[in-house]
Amino acid sequence: MKTCELCKKGSRMVGNRILLRGHYNPTNWTRKYPNLQKATSPEGKKVLACTQCIKTFTKADRVAENKAKRTEAKRMADEKRQSAVEINRAKQKKAAEAKKARSASSGQAKVTGKETKSKKATK
């Protein structure tokens, strides 16, 4: 009667060994029963099941839920990383354009400066 209807786990005899000196070593034997609860099985049937079996009822649901959470977190991290890369590229592009503009404007000044020096030398 006190057995799990799913895994057939039943009672068992266990002893508590008291080690005394000499040849007389008494043991107290007791019967241990599984932790049985009334539960609804995945098929929708009311059963008397041990707690380990009850835990495995919802395992598939929990695994699927945790997997969904992990994939969502990974997707959000990828989006965040991608946006950070795009922002960094835009900053680098702006800096390169500014550097080109500075070098172009200073290059024109250098050319005009050289021309003025050479004109002065010829005069």
TIMI-2910 file (N, C-alpha, C, CB; in pm, 1 decimal, decimal comma, always signed):
<rs>
+----------+----------+----------+----------+----------+----------+----------+----------+----------+----------+----------+----------+------+
!      n_x !      n_y !      n_z !     ca_x !     ca_y !     ca_z !      c_x !      c_y !      c_z !     cb_x !     cb_y !     cb_z ! resn !
+----------+----------+----------+----------+----------+----------+----------+----------+----------+----------+----------+----------+------+
!    +81,8 !   -119,5 !     +0,0 !     +0,0 !     +0,0 !     +0,0 !    +86,2 !   +126,0 !     +0,0 !    -93,1 !     -0,2 !   +120,1 !  Met !
!   +193,3 !   +129,3 !    +78,2 !   +275,3 !   +249,8 !    +85,7 !   +386,9 !   +241,5 !    -17,1 !   +333,3 !   +268,6 !   +227,9 !  Lys !
!   +349,2 !   +241,2 !   -142,9 !   +445,7 !   +240,4 !   -252,2 !   +406,4 !   +346,6 !   -353,6 !   +453,8 !   +100,4 !   -319,0 !  Thr !
!   +505,6 !   +397,9 !   -422,2 !   +482,6 !   +496,2 !   -527,5 !   +421,8 !   +422,6 !   -647,0 !   +616,0 !   +570,5 !   -567,5 !  Cys !
!   +314,5 !   +476,1 !   -702,6 !   +247,9 !   +410,6 !   -815,3 !   +325,7 !   +428,4 !   -945,4 !   +106,6 !   +465,4 !   -831,7 !  Glu !
!   +419,6 !   +522,4 !   -948,0 !   +494,8 !   +547,4 !  -1070,6 !   +626,2 !   +469,9 !  -1074,3 !   +522,5 !   +695,7 !  -1085,1 !  Leu !
!   +707,8 !   +483,1 !   -970,4 !   +839,0 !   +417,6 !   -972,2 !   +842,5 !   +291,5 !   -886,0 !   +945,9 !   +514,6 !   -924,7 !  Cys !
!   +733,5 !   +258,7 !   -818,3 !   +720,8 !   +138,6 !   -734,0 !   +816,2 !   +140,9 !   -615,1 !   +746,3 !    +13,4 !   -817,0 !  Lys !
!   +854,9 !   +258,6 !   -569,8 !   +941,3 !   +267,6 !   -452,0 !   +857,7 !   +234,8 !   -329,3 !  +1006,6 !   +409,6 !   -439,4 !  Lys !
!   +912,8 !   +145,6 !   -245,4 !   +840,0 !   +103,7 !   -126,3 !   +922,1 !   +126,6 !     -1,3 !   +800,6 !    -42,4 !   -136,6 !  Gly !
!   +880,3 !    +59,2 !   +106,5 !   +950,6 !    +75,5 !   +233,1 !  +1078,6 !     -7,8 !   +232,1 !   +859,9 !    +35,1 !   +351,8 !  Ser !
!  +1168,0 !    +25,3 !   +325,8 !  +1290,7 !    -53,1 !   +340,7 !  +1331,1 !    -52,6 !   +487,3 !  +1405,5 !     +3,4 !   +251,1 !  Arg !
!  +1403,0 !   -154,7 !   +524,8 !  +1449,3 !   -168,4 !   +663,0 !  +1588,6 !   -108,0 !   +675,2 !  +1449,9 !   -317,8 !   +707,4 !  Met !
!  +1605,7 !    -23,3 !   +775,3 !  +1735,9 !    +36,2 !   +799,8 !  +1770,4 !    +16,5 !   +946,0 !  +1737,9 !   +186,6 !   +761,6 !  Val !
!  +1899,7 !     +4,8 !   +972,2 !  +1943,1 !    -16,4 !  +1110,2 !  +2038,1 !    +91,6 !  +1154,2 !  +2008,7 !   -152,1 !  +1125,7 !  Gly !
!  +2034,0 !   +122,6 !  +1280,1 !  +2125,3 !   +218,1 !  +1340,8 !  +2224,7 !   +137,3 !  +1422,4 !  +2049,3 !   +324,3 !  +1429,4 !  Asn !
!  +2347,0 !   +134,1 !  +1378,1 !  +2447,0 !    +49,4 !  +1441,7 !  +2512,2 !   +122,8 !  +1558,3 !  +2553,3 !     +5,5 !  +1339,8 !  Arg !
!  +2504,6 !    +63,8 !  +1675,5 !  +2568,1 !   +117,4 !  +1794,8 !  +2689,0 !    +29,9 !  +1822,1 !  +2469,5 !   +121,2 !  +1917,9 !  Ile !
!  +2807,2 !    +82,5 !  +1802,1 !  +2928,0 !     +3,0 !  +1820,6 !  +2971,5 !     +6,0 !  +1966,2 !  +3040,8 !    +54,1 !  +1730,2 !  Leu !
!  +2963,0 !   -109,5 !  +2028,7 !  +3007,6 !   -123,9 !  +2166,4 !  +3131,1 !   -213,2 !  +2169,6 !  +2894,6 !   -182,1 !  +2255,8 !  Leu !
!  +3207,0 !   -205,7 !  +2276,4 !  +3323,2 !   -294,0 !  +2290,0 !  +3275,8 !   -435,6 !  +2317,7 !  +3417,9 !   -245,0 !  +2403,1 !  Arg !
!  +3345,1 !   -527,8 !  +2267,7 !  +3308,8 !   -667,2 !  +2291,4 !  +3234,4 !   -724,4 !  +2173,0 !  +3224,3 !   -680,2 !  +2417,2 !  Gly !
!  +3166,8 !   -836,6 !  +2194,0 !  +3099,1 !   -906,7 !  +2085,6 !  +2953,3 !   -865,7 !  +2069,6 !  +3107,2 !  -1054,4 !  +2108,4 !  His !
!  +2900,1 !   -793,1 !  +2166,3 !  +2758,2 !   -759,7 !  +2163,0 !  +2740,3 !   -625,5 !  +2092,6 !  +2698,4 !   -755,5 !  +2306,8 !  Tyr !
!  +2694,0 !   -627,5 !  +1968,2 !  +2671,1 !   -504,3 !  +1891,5 !  +2525,1 !   -497,0 !  +1849,6 !  +2763,9 !   -497,8 !  +1766,7 !  Asn !
!  +2442,0 !   -436,6 !  +1932,1 !  +2299,4 !   -432,2 !  +1898,8 !  +2271,9 !   -332,6 !  +1785,9 !  +2216,9 !   -395,1 !  +2023,0 !  Pro !
!  +2173,1 !   -361,8 !  +1706,5 !  +2127,8 !   -269,3 !  +1603,1 !  +1979,0 !   -250,8 !  +1617,9 !  +2163,4 !   -320,3 !  +1461,0 !  Thr !
!  +1933,8 !   -127,2 !  +1602,7 !  +1791,0 !    -96,7 !  +1610,4 !  +1738,5 !    -89,3 !  +1468,2 !  +1763,9 !    +37,2 !  +1688,4 !  Asn !
!  +1656,5 !   -183,7 !  +1431,5 !  +1601,1 !   -187,2 !  +1297,3 !  +1468,9 !   -113,6 !  +1294,2 !  +1583,6 !   -331,4 !  +1249,1 !  Trp !
!  +1454,2 !    -24,0 !  +1193,2 !  +1327,1 !    +46,5 !  +1173,4 !  +1292,4 !    +42,5 !  +1025,6 !  +1334,9 !   +194,2 !  +1224,7 !  Thr !
!  +1167,0 !    +60,3 !   +997,1 !  +1120,5 !    +61,0 !   +858,9 !  +1104,6 !   +205,2 !   +813,2 !   +986,7 !    -17,1 !   +844,1 !  Arg !
!  +1167,1 !   +238,6 !   +699,6 !  +1158,5 !   +373,8 !   +642,8 !  +1068,1 !   +369,4 !   +520,9 !  +1300,1 !   +429,0 !   +605,0 !  Lys !
!   +978,5 !   +468,6 !   +511,3 !   +882,3 !   +475,9 !   +401,7 !   +916,1 !   +593,6 !   +310,3 !   +738,1 !   +489,4 !   +456,2 !  Tyr !
!   +883,0 !   +583,0 !   +182,4 !   +905,4 !   +698,1 !    +92,7 !   +807,0 !   +809,8 !   +123,3 !   +892,3 !   +655,6 !    -55,3 !  Pro !
!   +844,6 !   +930,3 !    +85,6 !   +758,7 !  +1047,0 !   +108,1 !   +652,6 !  +1049,0 !     -1,5 !   +842,0 !  +1180,9 !   +109,0 !  Asn !
!   +538,9 !   +989,9 !    +27,6 !   +431,5 !   +977,2 !    -71,4 !   +330,9 !  +1089,7 !    -55,5 !   +361,2 !   +841,1 !    -58,4 !  Leu !
!   +287,3 !  +1143,2 !   -169,0 !   +188,7 !  +1251,6 !   -171,4 !    +84,1 !  +1220,6 !   -276,9 !   +256,4 !  +1389,0 !   -199,7 !  Gln !
!    -36,4 !  +1270,4 !   -255,2 !   -139,8 !  +1257,9 !   -358,4 !   -114,1 !  +1366,4 !   -460,8 !   -285,2 !  +1269,4 !   -298,0 !  Lys !
!   -102,1 !  +1327,1 !   -585,9 !    -70,6 !  +1423,5 !   -691,0 !   -140,6 !  +1384,0 !   -819,5 !    +81,5 !  +1433,1 !   -713,3 !  Ala !
!   -145,8 !  +1477,6 !   -911,8 !   -201,6 !  +1451,6 !  -1043,8 !    -86,1 !  +1424,1 !  -1137,9 !   -288,8 !  +1571,0 !  -1094,3 !  Thr !
!    -90,0 !  +1308,7 !  -1203,7 !    +16,7 !  +1270,9 !  -1296,2 !     +6,1 !  +1352,6 !  -1425,0 !    +10,7 !  +1119,4 !  -1327,6 !  Ser !
!   +109,0 !  +1351,9 !  -1508,6 !   +101,7 !  +1425,8 !  -1635,0 !    -12,7 !  +1379,2 !  -1724,6 !   +232,3 !  +1412,6 !  -1709,6 !  Pro !
!    -59,1 !  +1256,3 !  -1706,7 !   -171,9 !  +1205,9 !  -1785,9 !   -305,3 !  +1256,9 !  -1732,8 !   -171,8 !  +1053,2 !  -1786,7 !  Glu !
!   -303,6 !  +1325,1 !  -1616,3 !   -425,2 !  +1379,9 !  -1558,6 !   -491,4 !  +1285,7 !  -1459,7 !   -521,7 !  +1414,3 !  -1667,2 !  Gly !
!   -422,0 !  +1182,0 !  -1417,4 !   -477,4 !  +1082,3 !  -1326,0 !   -427,3 !  +1110,1 !  -1184,9 !   -439,1 !   +938,5 !  -1370,5 !  Lys !
!   -514,5 !  +1094,6 !  -1082,0 !   -474,3 !  +1111,8 !   -942,7 !   -396,8 !   +987,8 !   -900,1 !   -598,2 !  +1135,8 !   -849,8 !  Lys !
!   -274,4 !  +1009,1 !   -848,0 !   -190,3 !   +897,2 !   -807,2 !   -124,4 !   +928,8 !   -673,2 !    -83,2 !   +866,5 !   -915,1 !  Val !
!    -76,2 !   +823,3 !   -607,8 !     +3,7 !   +836,4 !   -487,4 !   +148,7 !   +824,6 !   -532,4 !    -34,2 !   +727,5 !   -378,1 !  Leu !
!   +222,2 !   +937,8 !   -533,7 !   +356,6 !   +940,6 !   -591,2 !   +456,9 !   +991,6 !   -489,7 !   +359,9 !  +1027,7 !   -717,0 !  Ala !
!   +581,7 !   +943,5 !   -502,7 !   +687,4 !   +993,9 !   -415,1 !   +729,6 !  +1133,3 !   -463,3 !   +809,9 !   +896,0 !   -412,7 !  Cys !
!   +797,3 !  +1206,6 !   -376,2 !   +830,5 !  +1345,0 !   -409,1 !   +927,7 !  +1354,9 !   -525,7 !   +889,0 !  +1414,4 !   -288,2 !  Thr !
!  +1017,5 !  +1257,4 !   -543,2 !  +1109,1 !  +1262,2 !   -657,1 !  +1031,1 !  +1254,2 !   -788,4 !  +1212,2 !  +1147,4 !   -648,9 !  Gln !
!   +930,1 !  +1168,6 !   -792,9 !   +848,5 !  +1156,6 !   -914,7 !   +768,3 !  +1284,3 !   -939,2 !   +753,3 !  +1035,4 !   -904,3 !  Cys !
!   +719,0 !  +1346,0 !   -831,9 !   +643,2 !  +1471,0 !   -846,7 !   +733,7 !  +1580,2 !   -903,0 !   +582,8 !  +1515,7 !   -710,4 !  Ile !
!   +860,4 !  +1583,6 !   -858,7 !   +954,0 !  +1683,1 !   -910,8 !   +975,8 !  +1665,2 !  -1059,7 !  +1087,3 !  +1674,7 !   -837,5 !  Lys !
!   +980,4 !  +1539,9 !  -1105,5 !  +1006,3 !  +1516,8 !  -1247,6 !   +883,6 !  +1546,7 !  -1333,4 !  +1051,0 !  +1373,1 !  -1269,9 !  Thr !
!   +763,5 !  +1558,5 !  -1272,3 !   +644,4 !  +1596,0 !  -1350,5 !   +667,7 !  +1728,4 !  -1421,2 !   +519,3 !  +1605,4 !  -1259,8 !  Phe !
!   +720,9 !  +1826,1 !  -1348,6 !   +733,9 !  +1962,2 !  -1402,2 !   +871,7 !  +1988,8 !  -1462,1 !   +705,9 !  +2063,6 !  -1292,9 !  Thr !
!   +958,1 !  +1888,0 !  -1465,0 !  +1094,1 !  +1911,3 !  -1511,6 !  +1098,0 !  +1959,1 !  -1656,9 !  +1175,9 !  +1784,6 !  -1496,9 !  Lys !
!  +1020,4 !  +1896,1 !  -1744,5 !  +1021,2 !  +1935,1 !  -1885,5 !   +975,7 !  +2080,1 !  -1901,9 !   +930,6 !  +1841,4 !  -1967,8 !  Ala !
!   +874,5 !  +2119,6 !  -1825,4 !   +826,5 !  +2257,7 !  -1832,5 !   +933,8 !  +2354,6 !  -1784,2 !   +698,2 !  +2274,6 !  -1749,2 !  Asp !
!   +999,7 !  +2319,6 !  -1672,3 !  +1103,3 !  +2407,1 !  -1618,2 !  +1221,6 !  +2418,5 !  -1712,7 !  +1149,9 !  +2356,4 !  -1482,8 !  Arg !
!  +1259,8 !  +2307,6 !  -1774,2 !  +1372,8 !  +2309,4 !  -1867,6 !  +1341,0 !  +2398,4 !  -1986,9 !  +1407,1 !  +2166,4 !  -1915,0 !  Val !
!  +1219,7 !  +2384,8 !  -2040,9 !  +1180,4 !  +2466,9 !  -2155,9 !  +1175,3 !  +2615,0 !  -2118,1 !  +1043,6 !  +2421,5 !  -2210,1 !  Ala !
!  +1124,0 !  +2644,9 !  -1999,8 !  +1114,9 !  +2783,8 !  -1954,8 !  +1253,7 !  +2844,3 !  -1936,1 !  +1035,3 !  +2792,6 !  -1823,8 !  Glu !
!  +1344,4 !  +2769,1 !  -1873,0 !  +1480,7 !  +2819,2 !  -1852,3 !  +1553,5 !  +2837,4 !  -1984,9 !  +1559,6 !  +2723,8 !  -1762,0 !  Asn !
!  +1530,2 !  +2748,4 !  -2079,4 !  +1594,0 !  +2760,1 !  -2210,8 !  +1545,5 !  +2886,4 !  -2281,5 !  +1564,8 !  +2635,1 !  -2297,4 !  Lys !
!  +1414,3 !  +2913,3 !  -2270,5 !  +1359,1 !  +3034,0 !  -2332,2 !  +1420,6 !  +3159,5 !  -2269,7 !  +1205,4 !  +3036,7 !  -2317,4 !  Ala !
!  +1437,1 !  +3157,8 !  -2137,4 !  +1497,6 !  +3272,8 !  -2069,5 !  +1641,6 !  +3293,0 !  -2114,6 !  +1492,3 !  +3254,4 !  -1917,3 !  Lys !
!  +1717,0 !  +3183,5 !  -2126,1 !  +1857,0 !  +3194,5 !  -2167,2 !  +1868,7 !  +3247,6 !  -2309,1 !  +1926,5 !  +3059,0 !  -2156,5 !  Arg !
!  +1784,8 !  +3198,3 !  -2400,3 !  +1793,3 !  +3245,3 !  -2539,2 !  +1754,4 !  +3392,3 !  -2549,0 !  +1702,8 !  +3160,5 !  -2630,8 !  Thr !
!  +1655,7 !  +3435,3 !  -2470,5 !  +1614,8 !  +3576,1 !  -2470,6 !  +1727,9 !  +3664,1 !  -2418,0 !  +1487,2 !  +3596,0 !  -2385,5 !  Glu !
!  +1792,1 !  +3620,9 !  -2310,1 !  +1903,0 !  +3697,9 !  -2253,6 !  +2019,3 !  +3703,9 !  -2352,3 !  +1949,3 !  +3636,2 !  -2119,9 !  Ala !
!  +2046,2 !  +3595,1 !  -2420,3 !  +2154,6 !  +3592,0 !  -2518,2 !  +2124,4 !  +3684,3 !  -2635,4 !  +2177,9 !  +3449,1 !  -2568,2 !  Lys !
!  +1999,3 !  +3684,8 !  -2681,5 !  +1959,0 !  +3771,4 !  -2792,0 !  +1974,2 !  +3918,4 !  -2753,6 !  +1813,7 !  +3741,8 !  -2833,4 !  Arg !
!  +1931,9 !  +3952,9 !  -2631,2 !  +1943,2 !  +4091,1 !  -2585,9 !  +2089,8 !  +4132,3 !  -2572,9 !  +1870,8 !  +4109,5 !  -2451,8 !  Met !
!  +2174,1 !  +4042,0 !  -2524,2 !  +2316,6 !  +4072,4 !  -2511,2 !  +2379,0 !  +4091,9 !  -2649,1 !  +2389,7 !  +3959,8 !  -2434,5 !  Ala !
!  +2338,6 !  +4009,5 !  -2745,7 !  +2390,8 !  +4023,8 !  -2882,1 !  +2349,4 !  +4157,7 !  -2942,7 !  +2341,5 !  +3908,2 !  -2971,0 !  Asp !
!  +2223,1 !  +4196,3 !  -2920,0 !  +2175,4 !  +4325,4 !  -2971,8 !  +2253,1 !  +4440,3 !  -2908,0 !  +2023,4 !  +4342,4 !  -2945,3 !  Glu !
!  +2275,3 !  +4431,1 !  -2777,2 !  +2347,8 !  +4536,2 !  -2706,4 !  +2491,2 !  +4544,4 !  -2758,1 !  +2346,4 !  +4510,6 !  -2553,9 !  Lys !
!  +2553,9 !  +4429,3 !  -2775,4 !  +2691,2 !  +4426,0 !  -2825,5 !  +2697,0 !  +4482,6 !  -2967,0 !  +2746,8 !  +4281,9 !  -2822,8 !  Arg !
!  +2598,3 !  +4445,4 !  -3050,5 !  +2595,1 !  +4493,0 !  -3188,8 !  +2577,7 !  +4644,5 !  -3193,1 !  +2481,8 !  +4424,2 !  -3267,2 !  Gln !
!  +2489,2 !  +4698,2 !  -3109,0 !  +2468,6 !  +4842,7 !  -3108,7 !  +2594,1 !  +4914,4 !  -3058,4 !  +2346,9 !  +4879,7 !  -3021,3 !  Ser !
!  +2663,9 !  +4855,4 !  -2961,8 !  +2787,8 !  +4916,0 !  -2912,9 !  +2893,4 !  +4917,0 !  -3022,8 !  +2840,1 !  +4840,5 !  -2789,0 !  Ala !
!  +2900,1 !  +4811,4 !  -3100,6 !  +2996,2 !  +4804,8 !  -3211,7 !  +2962,4 !  +4911,0 !  -3315,9 !  +2996,3 !  +4663,4 !  -3276,8 !  Val !
!  +2834,4 !  +4925,8 !  -3347,9 !  +2792,9 !  +5025,8 !  -3446,4 !  +2825,0 !  +5166,9 !  -3398,0 !  +2642,7 !  +5013,1 !  -3475,7 !  Glu !
!  +2800,9 !  +5194,5 !  -3270,5 !  +2831,1 !  +5326,4 !  -3214,7 !  +2981,3 !  +5352,5 !  -3221,5 !  +2780,7 !  +5337,1 !  -3068,3 !  Ile !
!  +3059,9 !  +5251,4 !  -3188,0 !  +3205,4 !  +5265,8 !  -3191,7 !  +3254,0 !  +5291,0 !  -3334,3 !  +3273,3 !  +5140,6 !  -3134,0 !  Asn !
!  +3197,8 !  +5219,7 !  -3430,9 !  +3235,5 !  +5240,8 !  -3571,2 !  +3200,4 !  +5381,2 !  -3617,5 !  +3166,8 !  +5138,1 !  -3661,1 !  Arg !
!  +3081,7 !  +5429,7 !  -3576,3 !  +3040,7 !  +5564,8 !  -3614,2 !  +3136,6 !  +5668,5 !  -3555,2 !  +2896,1 !  +5592,6 !  -3567,4 !  Ala !
!  +3177,9 !  +5648,1 !  -3429,2 !  +3272,4 !  +5740,0 !  -3367,1 !  +3405,8 !  +5738,9 !  -3440,9 !  +3293,1 !  +5703,9 !  -3220,0 !  Lys !
!  +3453,1 !  +5618,9 !  -3476,2 !  +3579,3 !  +5607,1 !  -3547,9 !  +3570,7 !  +5674,8 !  -3684,3 !  +3617,9 !  +5459,9 !  -3564,0 !  Gln !
!  +3456,7 !  +5658,4 !  -3751,8 !  +3438,5 !  +5720,4 !  -3883,0 !  +3439,8 !  +5872,5 !  -3871,2 !  +3307,0 !  +5673,2 !  -3947,4 !  Lys !
!  +3371,6 !  +5926,2 !  -3768,7 !  +3370,0 !  +6070,0 !  -3747,1 !  +3510,2 !  +6122,0 !  -3718,8 !  +3276,1 !  +6105,7 !  -3632,2 !  Lys !
!  +3582,7 !  +6049,0 !  -3635,9 !  +3718,3 !  +6091,3 !  -3601,9 !  +3807,5 !  +6089,9 !  -3725,7 !  +3777,2 !  +6000,5 !  -3492,6 !  Ala !
!  +3792,9 !  +5987,7 !  -3809,7 !  +3873,1 !  +5979,7 !  -3932,0 !  +3839,0 !  +6094,9 !  -4026,0 !  +3850,7 !  +5844,6 !  -4003,0 !  Ala !
!  +3709,8 !  +6126,9 !  -4039,0 !  +3668,6 !  +6238,2 !  -4125,2 !  +3722,3 !  +6370,8 !  -4071,6 !  +3514,7 !  +6243,9 !  -4136,5 !  Glu !
!  +3716,7 !  +6388,7 !  -3940,5 !  +3767,8 !  +6512,0 !  -3880,2 !  +3918,4 !  +6522,2 !  -3901,8 !  +3734,5 !  +6517,3 !  -3729,1 !  Ala !
!  +3986,4 !  +6411,1 !  -3889,2 !  +4131,7 !  +6410,2 !  -3909,9 !  +4165,3 !  +6444,6 !  -4054,4 !  +4191,2 !  +6272,8 !  -3872,8 !  Lys !
!  +4088,6 !  +6387,4 !  -4149,6 !  +4109,7 !  +6419,5 !  -4291,1 !  +4085,8 !  +6567,7 !  -4317,0 !  +4017,1 !  +6334,8 !  -4380,2 !  Lys !
!  +3979,2 !  +6620,0 !  -4258,7 !  +3946,1 !  +6760,9 !  -4279,1 !  +4056,8 !  +6849,9 !  -4222,6 !  +3810,4 !  +6795,1 !  -4213,1 !  Ala !
!  +4107,7 !  +6814,5 !  -4103,0 !  +4216,3 !  +6893,2 !  -4043,8 !  +4342,7 !  +6885,8 !  -4128,3 !  +4245,8 !  +6844,7 !  -3901,8 !  Arg !
!  +4373,4 !  +6764,0 !  -4174,9 !  +4495,7 !  +6749,0 !  -4254,5 !  +4481,4 !  +6818,4 !  -4390,2 !  +4528,7 !  +6599,5 !  -4274,6 !  Ser !
!  +4361,8 !  +6817,3 !  -4446,3 !  +4340,0 !  +6884,1 !  -4574,5 !  +4352,3 !  +7035,4 !  -4558,3 !  +4201,6 !  +6847,4 !  -4632,1 !  Ala !
!  +4293,7 !  +7089,1 !  -4450,4 !  +4300,9 !  +7234,7 !  -4430,6 !  +4442,6 !  +7276,7 !  -4393,6 !  +4201,8 !  +7280,0 !  -4320,8 !  Ser !
!  +4512,0 !  +7199,4 !  -4312,8 !  +4649,4 !  +7234,4 !  -4277,6 !  +4742,8 !  +7210,4 !  -4395,9 !  +4696,1 !  +7153,4 !  -4155,2 !  Ser !
!  +4712,6 !  +7114,6 !  -4481,1 !  +4792,6 !  +7088,3 !  -4600,8 !  +4784,3 !  +7205,1 !  -4697,3 !  +4746,2 !  +6959,4 !  -4669,7 !  Gly !
!  +4667,4 !  +7264,0 !  -4711,5 !  +4652,3 !  +7380,5 !  -4798,4 !  +4730,0 !  +7498,3 !  -4742,5 !  +4504,1 !  +7417,3 !  -4814,8 !  Gln !
!  +4729,1 !  +7513,3 !  -4612,9 !  +4803,1 !  +7624,1 !  -4551,1 !  +4952,0 !  +7602,6 !  -4570,1 !  +4769,1 !  +7636,9 !  -4400,4 !  Ala !
!  +4999,0 !  +7480,8 !  -4559,6 !  +5140,3 !  +7452,6 !  -4578,8 !  +5181,7 !  +7482,4 !  -4722,5 !  +5171,3 !  +7306,8 !  -4543,4 !  Lys !
!  +5096,9 !  +7442,9 !  -4816,5 !  +5128,5 !  +7467,6 !  -4957,4 !  +5134,3 !  +7616,6 !  -4983,3 !  +5024,7 !  +7400,9 !  -5050,2 !  Val !
!  +5036,5 !  +7689,1 !  -4933,5 !  +5037,6 !  +7835,0 !  -4955,0 !  +5153,9 !  +7898,1 !  -4882,3 !  +4905,7 !  +7898,8 !  -4908,0 !  Thr !
!  +5189,4 !  +7845,1 !  -4766,8 !  +5303,8 !  +7896,7 !  -4692,7 !  +5432,9 !  +7874,6 !  -4767,9 !  +5312,1 !  +7832,0 !  -4556,3 !  Gly !
!  +5448,8 !  +7762,0 !  -4830,2 !  +5569,8 !  +7731,6 !  -4907,1 !  +5579,0 !  +7823,4 !  -5028,1 !  +5571,0 !  +7583,7 !  -4951,7 !  Lys !
!  +5464,5 !  +7846,2 !  -5091,2 !  +5464,0 !  +7933,5 !  -5208,3 !  +5505,7 !  +8073,9 !  -5169,7 !  +5325,7 !  +7935,6 !  -5274,1 !  Glu !
!  +5459,3 !  +8119,3 !  -5057,7 !  +5495,5 !  +8254,5 !  -5018,0 !  +5643,6 !  +8264,9 !  -4985,2 !  +5412,5 !  +8298,5 !  -4898,8 !  Thr !
!  +5695,7 !  +8157,3 !  -4921,7 !  +5838,2 !  +8158,7 !  -4892,1 !  +5921,1 !  +8158,2 !  -5019,9 !  +5875,3 !  +8039,5 !  -4805,0 !  Lys !
!  +5878,6 !  +8074,6 !  -5116,4 !  +5956,1 !  +8066,7 !  -5239,7 !  +5945,5 !  +8197,0 !  -5320,7 !  +5908,6 !  +7947,5 !  -5324,3 !  Ser !
!  +5829,2 !  +8263,8 !  -5314,1 !  +5813,1 !  +8389,2 !  -5382,8 !  +5904,3 !  +8497,7 !  -5321,0 !  +5666,1 !  +8432,4 !  -5378,4 !  Lys !
!  +5913,0 !  +8492,1 !  -5186,7 !  +5997,6 !  +8588,3 !  -5118,3 !  +6143,8 !  +8565,1 !  -5153,1 !  +5977,0 !  +8580,1 !  -4967,2 !  Lys !
!  +6183,2 !  +8440,3 !  -5164,5 !  +6322,4 !  +8407,7 !  -5194,8 !  +6358,2 !  +8451,3 !  -5335,1 !  +6347,9 !  +8258,2 !  -5178,3 !  Ala !
!  +6266,5 !  +8442,1 !  -5429,4 !  +6295,6 !  +8481,4 !  -5566,2 !  +6297,5 !  +8632,2 !  -5580,2 !  +6194,2 !  +8421,4 !  -5661,5 !  Thr !
!  +6227,9 !  +8701,0 !  -5497,4 !  +6220,9 !  +8847,1 !  -5508,3 !  +6345,0 !  +8901,7 !  -5452,4 !  +6098,9 !  +8906,1 !  -5436,9 !  Lys !
+----------+----------+----------+----------+----------+----------+----------+----------+----------+----------+----------+----------+------+
</rs>
